[in-house]
Amino acid sequence: MKNTIYKNSLAKKISAVVLSGLMMLPFAAPAVAGAVVMDITLPIASITSPVDGAMVSGTTLPVNATATDNVGVTKVELYIDGVLDLTDTSSPYAFTLNTTSLTDGAHNLQAKAYDAANNVGNSSVVNLTVNNTSPDVTAPVVVITSPLNAATVSGAISVVSTITDASAIAKSELYVDGVLSSTLTTSPFTTFSLNTAALTNDSHTLLVKAYDVAANVGSSASVSVTSSNTSSDTIAPVAAITTPLEGAALSGASAAVNVTATDAVGVTKVELYVDGTLKETDVSSPYSFLLDTTALAEGAHTLQAKAYDAANNVGSSTVVNVTVNNTNPDIVAPVAQITSPATGSTVSGTAVVVDVNATDAVGVTKVELYVDGVLKATDTTSLYSFTLDTTTLSNASHALMAKAYDAAGNVGSSTSLNVTVNNVVVTPGGDDDENDDEDSHEDEDSHVDEDQHNGDDEDSHEDEDRHVDEDQGDHYSQNGEHENQGNNNEEDED
């Protein structure tokens, strides 16, 4: 009995704790009025410098971190040996560490990124050694040994260097024409692969930088080479900025910029330009960027993407005009509602009209129609109306849903409504089969009529036979009477 009471009490306490925990769970702003969507995605944080195993010293050690989130990062914290040291609330997330406040020896760094729903993402721990007693202040020595200066190169080549340093090497970098081309983070840090076909047929400079664990940087002398490649590919890639839309209002430290890029041979990289200035480069699909609008002035700006292929053909996207508004950002999603057809209705044919009503405090930029969760059509002008070919759908229940977008990238979804598709299915040769069936039935009816007729004839013959027999019987009876009368007359005469 005591055990039972204890278990029930414990269960109640556990339920209360779980319930209180659920009550305290963070929720993201609803996309549709009346709907609550819980944001449970953690931000992703990473310390980019110093590198793991670095030897550090001085009063101004730079510590750089990156942080991304599906909604937005609100702050990044820097922890030293598990203790909060510094906080940064805007990208890029950079800290200055005074190592003289730490003891010489081993220490560790970790970054924590937070979003608006209070989800926390932790970076990997970076181990470092503080040495302010006898700090390493000597930079690595770097020499490019191949290719030679003034060499002519083509195709894929190796850029080889020698690196010497008093401490351990943390990473090395290859620069082409002053632009970072590739990075090596594992030993021996000396050999890079370079595709010269991606360069113009012209003179180019190569340079290698080496970093040691004490953050000292050594650079090689520049080597000049001439790229000479022949290519029949003269077709430029096709690039397009898919988000944000033209005229969009942007805000925050991580506005998403998405680009599509295609090429007859292959895209090697995509660059994002803001107001004509290169901001970021992406070398792998899908091509996406996070734009920190807080680093831009309030007002009008332009976005453009450039896509490159291996033959160095360049395709530029159409310029997208946007407005940065971090003072009074629009965070209210549009309201969307499907007004026709009605929920539960039955539809058929190739031209079912689907009407959507969409409103927004600022303005709706586009409306999308989804059938069973799959995007079917997009309308960018009011009134928002779609024509649905139901013959492409199965004869069953299907869900319709609309999404409305505004210039700030807010998205509002309509309530999903179900309709039943009912199209007549015509079986090939079906008419001939029906005619055959009708003919068969007619034949069967004919046989029945003939059988009935034959039966009637047989009955008629039987009746006639009965009449004949009866007549003959009467005849015999009459003859018998005549014979008896004759006999009686003979007796009388006697």
C-alpha positions as CSV (number, residue, x, y, z in Angstrom):
1,M,0.0,0.0,0.0
2,K,2.8,2.4,0.9
3,N,4.6,1.5,-2.3
4,T,1.4,2.2,-4.3
5,I,1.0,5.6,-2.7
6,Y,4.6,6.5,-3.3
7,K,4.4,5.5,-7.0
8,N,1.2,7.5,-7.5
9,S,2.8,10.5,-5.8
10,L,6.0,10.2,-7.9
11,A,3.9,9.9,-11.1
12,K,2.1,13.1,-10.2
13,K,5.3,14.9,-9.6
14,I,6.8,13.7,-12.8
15,S,3.7,14.7,-14.7
16,A,3.8,18.2,-13.1
17,V,7.4,18.6,-14.1
18,V,6.8,17.5,-17.7
19,L,3.7,19.7,-17.9
20,S,5.6,22.8,-16.6
21,G,8.4,22.1,-19.0
22,L,6.0,22.0,-21.9
23,M,4.4,25.2,-20.7
24,M,7.8,26.9,-20.8
25,L,8.8,25.6,-24.3
26,P,9.5,28.5,-26.7
27,F,7.2,29.1,-29.6
28,A,8.0,30.9,-32.8
29,A,5.6,33.6,-34.2
30,P,2.6,31.9,-35.9
31,A,2.6,31.9,-39.7
32,V,-1.2,32.0,-39.8
33,A,-3.6,33.7,-37.4
34,G,-4.6,31.1,-34.8
35,A,-1.8,28.7,-35.5
36,V,1.2,28.2,-33.2
37,V,4.4,26.7,-34.6
38,M,7.1,25.7,-32.2
39,D,10.7,26.5,-33.2
40,I,12.9,23.6,-31.9
41,T,15.8,24.0,-34.4
42,L,19.1,24.8,-32.7
43,P,21.5,27.4,-34.1
44,I,24.8,26.1,-35.5
45,A,27.9,27.7,-34.0
46,S,31.6,27.4,-34.9
47,I,34.8,29.0,-33.8
48,T,36.9,29.8,-37.0
49,S,39.9,31.2,-35.2
50,P,42.1,30.5,-33.4
51,V,42.4,26.9,-34.6
52,D,42.4,23.9,-32.3
53,G,45.9,23.4,-30.7
54,A,46.9,27.0,-31.2
55,M,49.6,28.7,-29.0
56,V,48.4,32.2,-28.1
57,S,49.7,35.3,-26.3
58,G,49.1,39.0,-25.9
59,T,46.3,41.3,-24.9
60,T,44.3,41.3,-28.2
61,L,43.8,37.8,-29.4
62,P,41.0,37.8,-32.1
63,V,38.5,35.1,-31.6
64,N,36.0,34.7,-34.5
65,A,32.8,32.7,-34.6
66,T,30.1,31.9,-37.2
67,A,26.5,31.3,-36.2
68,T,23.4,30.4,-38.4
69,D,19.8,29.6,-37.6
70,N,16.6,28.8,-39.5
71,V,14.9,31.9,-38.1
72,G,17.7,34.1,-36.8
73,V,20.6,34.3,-34.3
74,T,20.0,36.8,-31.4
75,K,23.4,36.5,-29.7
76,V,26.6,34.5,-29.5
77,E,28.5,33.9,-26.2
78,L,32.2,33.1,-25.8
79,Y,33.1,30.8,-22.9
80,I,36.7,30.3,-21.6
81,D,37.2,27.1,-19.6
82,G,33.4,26.8,-19.3
83,V,32.9,30.3,-17.9
84,L,31.1,33.0,-19.9
85,D,33.5,35.8,-20.9
86,L,32.1,37.8,-23.7
87,T,28.8,38.3,-25.7
88,D,28.2,39.6,-29.2
89,T,24.7,40.4,-30.6
90,S,25.4,41.1,-34.2
91,S,27.2,39.4,-37.1
92,P,30.1,39.0,-37.7
93,Y,30.7,37.6,-34.3
94,A,34.1,38.7,-33.2
95,F,35.8,38.9,-29.8
96,T,39.1,40.2,-28.5
97,L,40.6,38.0,-25.8
98,N,43.2,39.3,-23.3
99,T,45.3,36.2,-22.7
100,T,47.4,37.9,-20.1
101,S,44.4,37.5,-17.7
102,L,44.8,33.8,-18.1
103,T,47.5,31.6,-16.6
104,D,50.1,30.1,-19.0
105,G,49.1,26.7,-20.0
106,A,46.1,24.8,-21.5
107,H,42.7,26.5,-21.9
108,N,39.7,25.9,-24.0
109,L,37.2,28.1,-25.9
110,Q,33.6,27.4,-26.8
111,A,30.9,29.5,-28.5
112,K,27.1,29.3,-27.8
113,A,24.6,30.7,-30.3
114,Y,21.0,31.6,-29.3
115,D,17.9,32.2,-31.3
116,A,14.6,34.1,-30.5
117,A,13.0,30.9,-29.2
118,N,16.0,30.5,-26.8
119,N,17.3,27.4,-28.5
120,V,21.1,27.1,-27.9
121,G,23.7,25.6,-30.3
122,N,27.2,24.9,-29.0
123,S,30.3,25.0,-31.0
124,S,33.0,22.3,-30.8
125,V,35.6,23.0,-28.0
126,V,38.8,24.6,-29.2
127,N,41.9,23.8,-27.2
128,L,44.7,26.3,-27.0
129,T,47.9,27.0,-25.0
130,V,48.6,30.4,-23.4
131,N,52.2,31.3,-23.4
132,N,53.0,34.9,-22.3
133,T,56.3,34.0,-20.7
134,S,58.1,33.0,-23.9
135,P,55.7,33.7,-26.7
136,D,56.3,32.5,-30.2
137,V,56.5,35.6,-32.3
138,T,58.4,34.2,-35.3
139,A,56.3,33.7,-38.5
140,P,56.7,30.6,-40.7
141,V,58.9,30.8,-43.8
142,V,57.1,29.9,-47.1
143,V,58.6,29.3,-50.5
144,I,56.7,28.2,-53.7
145,T,58.8,25.6,-55.5
146,S,56.3,24.7,-58.3
147,P,55.3,26.1,-60.7
148,L,58.3,28.3,-61.4
149,N,58.0,32.0,-61.9
150,A,57.0,33.0,-65.5
151,A,55.8,29.4,-66.3
152,T,53.0,28.7,-68.7
153,V,50.4,26.4,-67.3
154,S,47.2,24.7,-68.4
155,G,44.7,22.2,-67.0
156,A,44.9,21.0,-63.4
157,I,48.3,21.8,-61.8
158,S,49.8,21.3,-58.3
159,V,51.1,24.4,-56.4
160,V,53.8,23.1,-54.1
161,S,55.6,25.0,-51.4
162,T,58.0,24.4,-48.5
163,I,57.1,25.6,-45.0
164,T,59.4,25.9,-42.0
165,D,58.5,27.2,-38.5
166,A,59.7,26.9,-34.9
167,S,56.2,25.9,-33.8
168,A,53.6,23.6,-35.4
169,I,51.7,24.7,-38.5
170,A,48.0,25.2,-38.1
171,K,46.9,25.8,-41.8
172,S,48.1,27.1,-45.1
173,E,46.2,29.1,-47.8
174,L,46.6,29.5,-51.6
175,Y,45.8,32.9,-53.1
176,V,45.3,33.5,-56.8
177,D,45.5,37.1,-57.9
178,G,45.1,38.1,-54.3
179,V,41.9,36.1,-53.8
180,L,41.8,33.1,-51.5
181,S,41.5,30.0,-53.6
182,S,41.9,27.0,-51.2
183,T,42.9,26.1,-47.6
184,L,44.8,23.1,-46.2
185,T,44.2,22.3,-42.5
186,T,46.0,19.0,-42.4
187,S,49.7,18.2,-42.6
188,P,51.9,18.5,-44.7
189,F,50.1,21.8,-45.7
190,T,52.3,22.1,-48.8
191,T,50.5,21.0,-52.0
192,F,47.4,22.6,-53.5
193,S,45.4,21.6,-56.6
194,L,44.6,24.4,-59.0
195,N,42.3,24.2,-62.1
196,T,43.8,26.8,-64.4
197,A,41.0,26.2,-66.9
198,A,38.9,28.3,-64.5
199,L,41.2,31.2,-65.0
200,T,41.4,33.5,-68.0
201,N,44.1,32.9,-70.6
202,D,46.3,35.6,-69.1
203,S,49.0,36.3,-66.5
204,H,48.1,35.4,-62.9
205,T,49.9,35.6,-59.5
206,L,50.2,32.8,-57.0
207,L,50.9,33.3,-53.2
208,V,50.9,30.9,-50.3
209,K,50.3,31.9,-46.6
210,A,51.2,29.7,-43.6
211,Y,49.8,30.1,-40.1
212,D,51.4,28.6,-37.0
213,V,49.7,27.6,-33.8
214,A,50.8,30.9,-32.2
215,A,48.8,32.7,-35.0
216,N,52.0,34.0,-36.7
217,V,51.5,34.3,-40.5
218,G,54.2,33.9,-43.1
219,S,53.7,34.7,-46.8
220,S,55.7,33.4,-49.8
221,A,56.9,35.7,-52.6
222,S,54.5,36.0,-55.5
223,V,54.9,33.7,-58.5
224,S,53.7,34.8,-61.9
225,V,52.3,32.2,-64.3
226,T,50.5,32.4,-67.6
227,S,47.3,30.4,-68.1
228,S,46.9,29.0,-71.6
229,N,43.8,26.8,-72.1
230,T,41.8,26.1,-75.2
231,S,38.1,25.6,-74.7
232,S,35.1,25.2,-77.1
233,D,32.7,26.2,-74.3
234,T,31.6,29.8,-75.0
235,I,28.2,29.6,-73.3
236,A,27.8,31.5,-70.1
237,P,26.0,30.1,-67.1
238,V,22.4,31.2,-66.3
239,A,22.0,32.7,-62.9
240,A,18.8,33.9,-61.0
241,I,18.1,35.2,-57.5
242,T,15.1,33.3,-56.3
243,T,14.8,35.0,-52.9
244,P,14.4,37.7,-51.9
245,L,11.9,38.9,-54.5
246,E,12.1,42.2,-56.4
247,G,11.0,45.1,-54.1
248,A,11.4,43.0,-50.9
249,A,12.0,44.6,-47.5
250,L,14.9,43.0,-45.6
251,S,15.9,43.2,-42.0
252,G,18.1,41.3,-39.5
253,A,21.6,39.8,-39.4
254,S,20.8,36.7,-41.6
255,A,18.5,37.6,-44.5
256,A,18.5,34.6,-46.8
257,V,19.6,35.1,-50.4
258,N,19.1,32.0,-52.6
259,V,20.5,31.7,-56.2
260,T,20.0,29.1,-58.9
261,A,22.8,28.7,-61.5
262,T,23.0,26.3,-64.4
263,D,25.5,25.7,-67.2
264,A,26.0,23.5,-70.2
265,V,29.1,22.0,-68.6
266,G,29.1,22.9,-65.0
267,V,29.0,25.9,-62.6
268,T,32.3,26.4,-60.6
269,K,31.2,29.2,-58.3
270,V,28.5,31.8,-57.7
271,E,29.2,35.3,-56.3
272,L,26.8,37.6,-54.5
273,Y,27.2,41.4,-55.1
274,V,25.5,44.0,-53.0
275,D,25.3,47.5,-54.6
276,G,27.9,46.2,-57.1
277,T,30.4,45.1,-54.5
278,L,31.4,41.4,-54.0
279,K,30.2,40.2,-50.6
280,E,30.3,36.4,-50.7
281,T,31.2,33.4,-52.8
282,D,29.6,29.9,-52.9
283,V,31.3,27.0,-54.7
284,S,28.7,24.3,-54.3
285,S,25.0,23.9,-55.0
286,P,22.5,24.9,-53.6
287,Y,23.9,28.4,-53.8
288,S,22.7,30.3,-50.7
289,F,24.0,33.3,-48.7
290,L,23.1,34.9,-45.4
291,L,23.2,38.7,-45.7
292,D,23.7,40.8,-42.6
293,T,21.5,43.8,-43.4
294,T,22.5,45.5,-40.1
295,A,25.8,46.3,-41.8
296,L,23.9,48.1,-44.6
297,A,22.4,51.6,-44.4
298,E,18.6,51.9,-44.2
299,G,17.0,52.3,-47.6
300,A,17.4,51.0,-51.1
301,H,20.0,48.5,-52.2
302,T,20.7,46.1,-55.1
303,L,21.5,42.4,-55.2
304,Q,23.1,40.6,-58.1
305,A,24.5,37.1,-58.6
306,K,27.3,36.1,-61.0
307,A,27.8,32.4,-62.0
308,Y,31.1,31.1,-63.4
309,D,31.9,27.9,-65.3
310,A,35.2,26.0,-65.9
311,A,35.9,28.0,-69.1
312,N,35.5,31.2,-67.1
313,N,32.3,32.2,-68.8
314,V,30.3,34.5,-66.6
315,G,26.5,34.8,-66.4
316,S,24.9,37.6,-64.4
317,S,21.5,37.5,-62.8
318,T,18.9,40.2,-63.1
319,V,19.4,42.9,-60.5
320,V,17.0,42.6,-57.6
321,N,16.1,45.8,-55.8
322,V,15.5,45.5,-52.0
323,T,14.9,47.9,-49.2
324,V,16.7,47.5,-45.8
325,N,14.5,48.3,-42.8
326,N,15.9,47.5,-39.5
327,T,14.2,50.4,-37.7
328,N,10.6,49.2,-38.1
329,P,10.8,45.7,-39.7
330,D,7.7,44.0,-41.1
331,I,7.3,40.7,-39.1
332,V,3.5,40.2,-39.7
333,A,2.7,37.4,-42.1
334,P,0.0,37.7,-44.8
335,V,-3.4,36.1,-44.3
336,A,-4.5,33.6,-47.1
337,Q,-7.8,31.9,-47.6
338,I,-9.1,29.7,-50.4
339,T,-12.6,31.0,-51.2
340,S,-13.4,28.5,-54.0
341,P,-14.0,25.6,-54.3
342,A,-15.8,25.0,-51.0
343,T,-14.4,22.4,-48.6
344,G,-15.9,19.0,-49.1
345,S,-17.0,19.7,-52.6
346,T,-16.7,17.3,-55.5
347,V,-14.8,18.6,-58.6
348,S,-13.9,17.3,-62.1
349,G,-12.6,18.4,-65.4
350,T,-9.6,20.2,-66.7
351,A,-10.4,23.7,-65.6
352,V,-11.5,23.9,-62.0
353,V,-11.1,27.4,-60.7
354,V,-9.4,27.9,-57.4
355,D,-9.7,31.4,-56.0
356,V,-7.6,32.7,-53.1
357,N,-8.0,35.8,-51.0
358,A,-4.7,37.2,-49.7
359,T,-4.1,40.3,-47.6
360,D,-1.1,41.9,-45.9
361,A,-0.4,45.0,-43.8
362,V,2.2,46.1,-46.4
363,G,1.5,44.1,-49.6
364,V,1.3,40.6,-51.0
365,T,4.0,39.8,-53.6
366,K,2.9,36.3,-54.6
367,V,0.5,33.5,-53.8
368,E,1.3,29.8,-54.3
369,L,-1.2,26.9,-54.7
370,Y,-0.3,23.5,-53.2
371,V,-2.1,20.2,-53.9
372,D,-1.4,17.5,-51.4
373,G,1.6,19.5,-50.3
374,V,3.1,19.8,-53.8
375,L,3.5,23.3,-55.4
376,K,1.3,23.4,-58.5
377,A,1.1,27.1,-59.5
378,T,2.2,30.7,-58.6
379,D,0.3,33.9,-59.1
380,T,2.0,37.3,-58.7
381,T,-1.0,39.6,-59.4
382,S,-4.2,40.2,-57.6
383,L,-6.9,38.8,-57.9
384,Y,-5.2,35.5,-57.1
385,S,-6.9,32.7,-59.2
386,F,-5.7,29.4,-60.5
387,T,-7.0,26.8,-63.0
388,L,-6.6,23.2,-61.8
389,D,-6.6,20.2,-64.2
390,T,-8.2,17.5,-62.0
391,T,-7.7,14.9,-64.7
392,T,-4.1,14.7,-63.6
393,L,-5.2,13.7,-60.1
394,S,-6.7,10.4,-58.9
395,N,-10.4,10.0,-58.2
396,A,-10.0,10.5,-54.4
397,S,-9.8,13.1,-51.8
398,H,-7.1,15.8,-52.2
399,A,-6.0,18.7,-50.0
400,L,-5.7,22.3,-51.3
401,M,-3.6,24.9,-49.6
402,A,-2.4,28.4,-50.5
403,K,0.7,30.3,-49.3
404,A,1.0,34.1,-49.5
405,Y,4.3,36.0,-49.4
406,D,5.0,39.7,-48.6
407,A,8.0,41.9,-49.5
408,A,9.6,41.2,-46.1
409,G,9.6,37.5,-46.8
410,N,6.9,36.7,-44.3
411,V,4.8,33.7,-45.3
412,G,1.1,33.1,-44.4
413,S,-0.6,29.7,-45.1
414,S,-4.3,29.2,-45.6
415,T,-6.2,26.4,-43.9
416,S,-6.0,23.2,-45.9
417,L,-9.4,22.2,-47.4
418,N,-10.3,18.8,-48.9
419,V,-12.1,18.3,-52.2
420,T,-13.1,15.0,-53.9
421,V,-12.0,14.5,-57.5
422,N,-14.5,12.5,-59.5
423,N,-13.8,12.2,-63.2
424,V,-15.5,9.6,-65.5
425,V,-13.1,6.9,-66.5
426,V,-13.7,5.7,-70.1
427,T,-12.6,2.1,-70.7
428,P,-11.3,1.6,-74.3
429,G,-13.7,-0.7,-76.3
430,G,-16.4,-0.3,-73.7
431,D,-19.1,0.6,-76.2
432,D,-18.5,-2.5,-78.3
433,D,-18.7,-4.7,-75.3
434,E,-22.1,-3.1,-74.3
435,N,-23.4,-3.7,-77.9
436,D,-22.2,-7.3,-77.7
437,D,-24.0,-7.7,-74.4
438,E,-27.2,-6.2,-75.9
439,D,-27.0,-8.5,-78.9
440,S,-26.4,-11.4,-76.7
441,H,-29.5,-10.5,-74.6
442,E,-31.5,-10.1,-77.8
443,D,-30.4,-13.5,-79.0
444,E,-31.3,-15.0,-75.7
445,D,-34.8,-13.3,-75.8
446,S,-35.2,-14.7,-79.4
447,H,-34.4,-18.2,-78.2
448,V,-36.9,-17.8,-75.4
449,D,-39.6,-16.7,-77.8
450,E,-39.0,-19.5,-80.2
451,D,-39.0,-22.0,-77.4
452,Q,-42.3,-20.6,-76.1
453,H,-43.7,-20.7,-79.7
454,N,-42.6,-24.3,-80.1
455,G,-44.2,-25.1,-76.8
456,D,-47.5,-23.4,-77.9
457,D,-47.4,-25.5,-81.1
458,E,-46.9,-28.7,-79.2
459,D,-49.8,-27.8,-76.9
460,S,-51.9,-27.1,-80.0
461,H,-51.2,-30.5,-81.5
462,E,-52.0,-32.2,-78.3
463,D,-55.3,-30.4,-78.2
464,E,-56.0,-31.4,-81.8
465,D,-55.2,-35.0,-81.0
466,R,-57.5,-34.9,-78.0
467,H,-60.3,-33.5,-80.3
468,V,-59.7,-36.3,-82.8
469,D,-59.8,-39.0,-80.1
470,E,-62.9,-37.5,-78.6
471,D,-64.6,-37.3,-82.1
472,Q,-63.6,-40.9,-82.8
473,G,-64.9,-42.0,-79.4
474,D,-68.2,-40.3,-80.1
475,H,-68.3,-41.9,-83.5
476,Y,-67.7,-45.4,-82.1
477,S,-70.4,-44.8,-79.5
478,Q,-72.9,-43.8,-82.1
479,N,-72.1,-46.9,-84.2
480,G,-72.5,-49.0,-81.2
481,E,-76.0,-47.6,-80.5
482,H,-77.0,-48.2,-84.2
483,E,-75.8,-51.8,-83.9
484,N,-77.8,-52.4,-80.7
485,Q,-80.9,-50.9,-82.2
486,G,-80.5,-53.1,-85.3
487,N,-80.3,-56.2,-83.1
488,N,-83.4,-55.2,-81.1
489,N,-85.3,-54.7,-84.4
490,E,-84.3,-58.2,-85.5
491,E,-85.5,-59.7,-82.2
492,D,-88.9,-58.0,-82.5
493,E,-89.4,-59.4,-86.0
494,D,-88.7,-62.9,-84.8
